[in-house]
Structure formats: structure tokens, C-alpha cells
Amino acid sequence: MIPPVTVVVVAVAAWQLIVVAGGLPAFILPSPANVMQAVTETGPLLTAAVADTMLSTLIGLSVAIGLAIVVAAAMDFVSFVRRGLYPILVASQTVQILAVAPLLIIWFGFGRLPTVLVVVLFTFFPMAIATVDGLAATDPDYVALIQSMGGRKGFVWRVVRLPAALPSFFSGLRMAVTYSVVAATVGEWVGGTDGLGLYMLRSKNALKTDQVFVGMIITTAISIGLFVIVALVERFALAWKFRGRPREQWLEHGIY
């Protein structure tokens, strides 16, 4: 914990030194003090913006998680679905979200829905692909063991394949949450009616660079916070992995 804090302190000190030594105007590069002052001056507006962005982010993430699990399960159960969808999912990542966002505004209008859809588009892919790959990497010996004991396909999937894919799923989820807040702000830039994205857009138009920095810092802090929460949930859900618990013991516990 000490090294990251040290790096942040050194970076802030260097930032302050550059502003003072360079005599830069606040609209070019505000000092850390200017940024802190902007937080206090726009406190109520900023609080409402953060709450709105968090709501859009959490809704979008929830939808993306459910959709990723359903699609991954379908691709794992039906080989034809996997062969048909996997290349499409990969190709979909070549489409720029900023190019799609205006279409969402045209189709669904302004408001929260386009922002939520942008979050879903940003976060669905890493979770779906990671989960599919995790399911495909299940040790066939464990599958054969359960099948030899009379376990049907659904039971094998629930007891062996899904738990084995959870580490991959959480890897994808960690990636997704780091994108989610940025995705929400992008959606708000394009067609939102509130939130951090609109807060930064209005600040930029008014040359309030200190407020833009506030929005950037808060967006980063929220992303880090979500990442930490996911890491804690993963540590709780995969206790057998983090405690060095042999998978044989986990499998035996799952059966009996």
C-alpha cells in the first residue's frame, strides 16, 4: 500500500511544482489546490452527478453480467451457437462505441437508457469471452468422473464446469468494471441529461479545467473502488483458490 501512496504523493507534488514554476494559467493546468477548491464549490452538483453516473453504471453492469452468463452458457451447451457467435463477438469489438452511441440516441432518445446500453456494450464482451474460455478449459477428467457416477449434463455443468469457469469470469469482470464508469461518462457526453460525463462536458465548455480534473479523478476513484469490491467478492466466492485448497477437496465437497 505504501508504494502506490508514495507515487501519488510524488505525482501531486510534481504537479504543483510544474504549475508554480511554469506560471501556467488555471484554465491550462490548474493546481491541486484549485482542484480541491472546485470540489467544495460544486459539491451539491457533483454529488448528484456522481449518484447518477453510479446508478447508470450499476444498472449497465448488472445487465451485462446476466447477459454474459446466459450467452456463455448457450455457447458452451450448443457448439453451433459457439461457432456462430464467437467470431461475431470478436468482430463487434472492432466497432467504435463512440460511433454507435449517436445511433443509440437516435433510436432511444436522450436520458438514462442510451447511457446504460453504452455500459452494457463496453462491459459485456470481456465477461462473455472470459467465461466461455473458462468453461472450455474445464479439466475433462473431472467431467468424466461425474459422468461415470451418473451425473447428467446439467448437473455436470453446475457442479464442475461453472465453478471451474468462475476464476475466468472474475478476471473478465475485473476488466469490465474498470471500463464501466468510463462507458457511463461516454454515454452521458453523447446524450445524457445528468452525471459526471455531462458535468465534465459543461466544465470543458466553460473552460473550468479544474472541474474537468475533478470529474477525471472521481471517475478513476470509482473505477478503482469497483475493482477492489470485485476482488473482495472473488476472494470470498473462490475461497478454495485463495486458501490454497486443492480442487479435489472442493469437488468432493460439491458432490457430497
PyMOL commands that set and color helices and strands:
alter all, ss='L'
color gray80, all
select helices_A, chain A and resi 2-22+32-41+43-77+79-92+97-108+112-136+140-148+153-191+196-205+209-237+239-242+247-255
alter helices_A, ss='H'
color red, helices_A
deselect
rebuild
show_as cartoon
